[in-house]
Amino acid sequence: MTQLGNMPAMSKEMQACVDACMSCHVVCEETMSSCMQMGGQPQMQIMRALMDCAETTRMCADMMMRRSPMSAEMCAMCAKACEMCAEACMSMPDDPQMMRCAEACRRCAETCRAMSGATM
């Protein structure tokens, strides 16, 4: 990994969290596309959760990569957004894309919770 300026290398845990955030972001975006194709009112509530999660995970990864002093707080917020999104996706247990998204959200929430207590 190339280092910018005098910025220390990311820990393995932080890199895993960034990776989980970016993976979750992509899956949420894909799931939004799937929801738009389905249409209907129930999907609108899921869409809100997906949008919140997609934006939060992207911002969380960005903040960790630039070593923001607010990263721990952002990780805590990201974990909450991911859990809310996972719950929303679980409302459609027969949809494989929703289940894939719920799993990505739970994995991201777990890594973010761990990072929220870590010093960045």
C-alpha positions in Angstrom: 0.0 0.0 0.0 1.4 3.4 -1.0 1.4 6.0 1.8 0.5 9.6 1.3 2.8 12.1 3.1 3.5 10.9 6.6 0.2 9.0 7.1 0.8 5.7 8.9 -0.4 2.5 7.2 -3.9 1.3 8.0 -4.3 -1.5 10.5 -5.7 -4.8 9.2 -8.8 -4.1 11.2 -9.3 -0.7 9.7 -8.7 -2.0 6.2 -11.2 -4.7 6.8 -13.7 -2.1 7.9 -13.1 0.1 4.9 -13.5 -3.0 2.6 -16.8 -4.0 4.4 -18.1 -0.5 4.1 -17.3 -0.3 0.3 -18.8 -3.8 -0.3 -21.9 -2.8 1.6 -22.2 0.4 -0.3 -22.1 -1.5 -3.6 -24.6 -4.1 -2.5 -27.0 -1.3 -1.3 -26.7 0.5 -4.6 -27.5 -2.8 -6.5 -30.4 -3.4 -4.1 -31.8 0.1 -4.7 -31.8 -0.7 -8.4 -33.6 -3.9 -7.8 -36.2 -2.1 -5.6 -36.9 0.5 -8.2 -37.7 -2.2 -10.7 -40.2 -3.7 -8.2 -42.0 -0.5 -7.4 -44.7 -0.2 -4.8 -45.1 1.4 -1.3 -43.4 -1.2 0.8 -40.2 -0.8 -1.2 -40.2 3.0 -0.5 -39.5 2.3 3.2 -36.7 -0.1 2.2 -35.4 2.4 -0.3 -34.9 5.0 2.5 -32.9 2.6 4.6 -30.8 1.6 1.5 -30.1 5.2 0.7 -29.1 6.0 4.2 -26.9 2.9 4.4 -25.2 3.5 1.0 -24.3 7.1 1.8 -23.2 6.3 5.4 -21.0 3.5 4.4 -19.3 5.5 1.6 -18.7 8.4 4.0 -17.4 6.1 6.7 -14.9 4.5 4.4 -13.8 7.9 3.2 -13.3 9.2 6.7 -11.3 6.2 7.8 -9.1 6.4 4.7 -8.2 10.0 5.4 -7.8 9.3 9.2 -10.5 11.8 10.2 -10.6 12.5 13.9 -14.4 11.8 13.7 -13.9 8.3 12.2 -14.9 6.5 15.4 -18.2 8.4 15.7 -18.9 7.9 12.0 -18.3 4.1 12.5 -20.8 4.1 15.3 -23.4 5.9 13.1 -22.6 3.6 10.2 -23.1 0.5 12.3 -26.6 1.8 13.2 -27.5 2.6 9.6 -26.3 -0.8 8.5 -28.4 -2.6 11.2 -31.5 -0.6 10.2 -30.9 -1.4 6.6 -30.5 -5.1 7.4 -33.8 -5.1 9.3 -35.5 -3.4 6.4 -34.1 -5.9 3.9 -35.2 -8.8 6.1 -38.8 -7.7 5.6 -38.5 -9.4 2.2 -37.0 -12.8 3.1 -37.9 -14.5 -0.2 -35.9 -12.0 -2.2 -32.3 -13.2 -2.7 -31.0 -9.7 -3.4 -32.5 -8.4 -0.1 -30.9 -11.3 1.8 -27.5 -10.6 0.2 -27.9 -6.9 1.2 -28.9 -7.8 4.8 -25.8 -10.0 5.1 -23.5 -7.3 3.7 -25.1 -4.8 6.1 -24.6 -7.1 9.1 -21.0 -7.8 8.2 -20.3 -4.0 7.9 -22.1 -3.2 11.1 -20.0 -5.7 13.0 -16.7 -4.3 11.7 -17.9 -0.7 12.2 -18.9 -1.4 15.8 -15.4 -2.8 16.4 -13.8 0.3 14.9 -16.0 2.7 16.7 -14.2 1.8 19.9 -10.7 1.8 18.3 -8.3 4.8 18.1 -8.0 5.9 14.5 
